[in-house]
Amino acid sequence: MAKHRTAELVVSVADLLPHPGATKRIEREAVLDPLAVSGSAVPADAPLRVEVELQAVNDGIVAVGTVRAPWAGECRRCLRLATGEVVGEVREVFEREPVEGETRLLDGVEVDLTDVARDAVLLELPLAPLCRDDCAGLCPQCGADRNETACDCVSDTKDPRWAALEQITFDE
């Protein structure tokens, strides 16, 4: 059973189980406990949108679809707010006797999509977000935002920690 059941994501499959091959499309929204990785998070009270097709198979249910969620985090280059939407894929099998790490629990006539949705979103959240792909970042000398202004700082492109490597040649 899911650690954190969310009522909106518990789906009855009583109508599917007796009919292998039968399908049902589910579209639900739910707010889950905080979802975050090191660089970004789903904003508090932001709903996840779960869109899956459930199909009855011998002694189980297969769920295939997507989970969408907004995210926000600090841009790794300029430190401004970066936002976006993640889309995680769902491909899960629910069985009455699940195999650890491979299938999930079919609890009576219900499947709980809470942990499926949580896992799909967490796997897609950016670890090092960017506000935009061409973000110029901050100047390492004066801290100016290079997206807004050009600074007069001279950039020394050589890092002294790598100076010893300049002596290496591959000529014989």
C-alpha positions as CSV (number, residue, x, y, z in Angstrom):
1,M,0.0,0.0,0.0
2,A,1.2,3.6,-0.7
3,K,2.9,5.4,2.1
4,H,0.9,8.6,1.5
5,R,-2.5,7.8,0.0
6,T,-4.1,10.6,-1.9
7,A,-7.8,10.1,-2.3
8,E,-7.9,11.8,-5.7
9,L,-5.4,9.2,-7.0
10,V,-7.0,6.1,-5.7
11,V,-8.9,4.5,-8.6
12,S,-11.5,1.7,-8.5
13,V,-10.8,-0.9,-11.1
14,A,-13.7,-3.3,-10.1
15,D,-15.2,-2.8,-13.6
16,L,-12.0,-3.7,-15.4
17,L,-10.7,-6.8,-13.4
18,P,-13.3,-9.3,-14.7
19,H,-12.6,-8.3,-18.4
20,P,-9.0,-8.8,-19.5
21,G,-8.3,-6.3,-22.3
22,A,-10.8,-3.7,-21.0
23,T,-9.5,-0.2,-20.6
24,K,-10.4,3.0,-18.8
25,R,-8.9,6.5,-19.2
26,I,-8.3,8.4,-16.0
27,E,-7.6,12.1,-15.7
28,R,-7.1,13.4,-12.2
29,E,-5.5,16.3,-10.4
30,A,-4.0,16.1,-6.9
31,V,-1.8,18.1,-4.6
32,L,0.9,15.9,-3.0
33,D,3.3,16.5,-0.2
34,P,6.3,18.6,-1.1
35,L,8.2,17.2,-4.1
36,A,11.7,18.6,-4.4
37,V,15.2,17.7,-5.6
38,S,18.4,19.7,-5.0
39,G,17.7,22.4,-7.5
40,S,14.0,22.6,-8.0
41,A,10.6,21.8,-6.5
42,V,6.9,21.6,-7.2
43,P,5.4,24.7,-5.6
44,A,3.3,24.1,-2.5
45,D,-0.3,23.6,-3.3
46,A,0.4,23.1,-7.0
47,P,-1.6,20.2,-8.5
48,L,-0.1,17.4,-10.5
49,R,-2.1,16.3,-13.5
50,V,-2.3,12.5,-13.9
51,E,-3.5,11.2,-17.3
52,V,-3.3,7.4,-17.6
53,E,-5.0,4.5,-19.3
54,L,-5.7,1.5,-17.2
55,Q,-5.9,-1.9,-18.8
56,A,-7.0,-5.1,-17.3
57,V,-4.6,-8.0,-17.8
58,N,-4.5,-11.5,-16.2
59,D,-4.6,-10.9,-12.5
60,G,-3.6,-7.3,-12.7
61,I,-3.8,-3.8,-14.1
62,V,-1.4,-2.0,-16.4
63,A,-1.2,1.8,-16.2
64,V,0.4,3.8,-19.0
65,G,0.3,7.6,-19.3
66,T,1.8,10.8,-18.1
67,V,2.1,13.0,-15.0
68,R,2.5,16.8,-15.4
69,A,3.5,19.3,-12.7
70,P,4.8,22.8,-12.6
71,W,8.2,23.4,-11.0
72,A,10.3,26.3,-9.8
73,G,13.9,26.7,-8.7
74,E,16.9,29.0,-8.8
75,C,18.7,29.4,-12.1
76,R,22.2,27.9,-11.8
77,R,23.8,30.7,-13.7
78,C,22.0,34.0,-12.7
79,L,20.2,32.9,-9.5
80,R,16.9,34.2,-10.8
81,L,13.7,32.3,-10.5
82,A,13.4,29.6,-13.1
83,T,10.1,27.8,-13.8
84,G,8.7,25.2,-16.1
85,E,6.6,22.1,-16.3
86,V,7.8,18.5,-16.1
87,V,6.2,15.6,-17.9
88,G,6.9,12.2,-16.5
89,E,6.0,8.9,-18.1
90,V,4.0,6.2,-16.3
91,R,4.4,2.6,-17.2
92,E,3.4,0.4,-14.2
93,V,1.9,-3.0,-13.4
94,F,-0.3,-3.5,-10.4
95,E,-0.7,-7.0,-9.0
96,R,-2.2,-8.5,-5.9
97,E,1.2,-9.9,-4.9
98,P,3.7,-7.3,-6.2
99,V,7.3,-8.1,-6.8
100,E,9.5,-5.6,-4.9
101,G,10.9,-3.0,-7.2
102,E,9.1,-4.3,-10.3
103,T,5.3,-4.1,-9.8
104,R,2.9,-2.3,-7.4
105,L,0.1,-3.4,-5.2
106,L,-3.4,-4.0,-6.5
107,D,-5.3,-3.4,-3.3
108,G,-8.5,-5.3,-3.6
109,V,-10.2,-3.5,-6.5
110,E,-8.2,-0.3,-6.2
111,V,-5.0,1.0,-7.6
112,D,-3.3,3.9,-5.9
113,L,-1.5,6.2,-8.3
114,T,0.0,8.4,-5.6
115,D,3.5,6.9,-5.5
116,V,3.5,6.4,-9.2
117,A,2.8,10.2,-9.7
118,R,5.4,11.1,-7.1
119,D,8.1,9.0,-8.6
120,A,7.4,10.2,-12.2
121,V,7.7,13.9,-11.1
122,L,10.8,13.5,-8.9
123,L,12.6,11.7,-11.7
124,E,12.0,14.6,-14.1
125,L,12.6,17.6,-11.8
126,P,15.7,19.5,-13.0
127,L,18.7,19.2,-10.7
128,A,20.4,22.3,-12.0
129,P,17.7,24.5,-13.6
130,L,18.2,27.3,-16.1
131,C,15.9,30.3,-16.5
132,R,16.5,30.0,-20.2
133,D,18.9,28.1,-22.4
134,D,21.0,31.1,-23.3
135,C,21.3,32.5,-19.8
136,A,24.6,34.4,-19.6
137,G,24.9,34.2,-15.8
138,L,26.7,36.4,-13.3
139,C,30.1,37.9,-13.8
140,P,32.5,36.1,-11.5
141,Q,34.4,39.3,-10.6
142,C,31.8,41.9,-10.0
143,G,28.6,39.9,-9.8
144,A,26.8,41.8,-12.6
145,D,23.9,40.0,-14.3
146,R,25.2,39.5,-17.8
147,N,21.7,39.1,-19.1
148,E,21.0,42.8,-18.2
149,T,24.3,44.5,-18.7
150,A,27.9,44.0,-19.9
151,C,30.6,44.7,-17.3
152,D,34.1,45.9,-17.9
153,C,35.8,43.1,-16.0
154,V,38.7,41.3,-17.7
155,S,38.0,37.6,-17.8
156,D,41.2,35.5,-17.2
157,T,40.2,32.3,-18.9
158,K,43.1,30.3,-17.6
159,D,42.5,28.7,-14.2
160,P,45.8,28.5,-12.3
161,R,44.9,25.1,-10.8
162,W,45.3,23.6,-14.3
163,A,48.7,25.4,-15.1
164,A,50.7,22.2,-14.8
165,L,48.7,20.6,-17.5
166,E,49.9,23.2,-20.0
167,Q,53.4,21.7,-19.9
168,I,52.1,18.4,-21.2
169,T,52.6,17.8,-24.9
170,F,51.8,14.8,-27.1
171,D,54.7,15.3,-29.5
172,E,57.4,12.7,-29.5
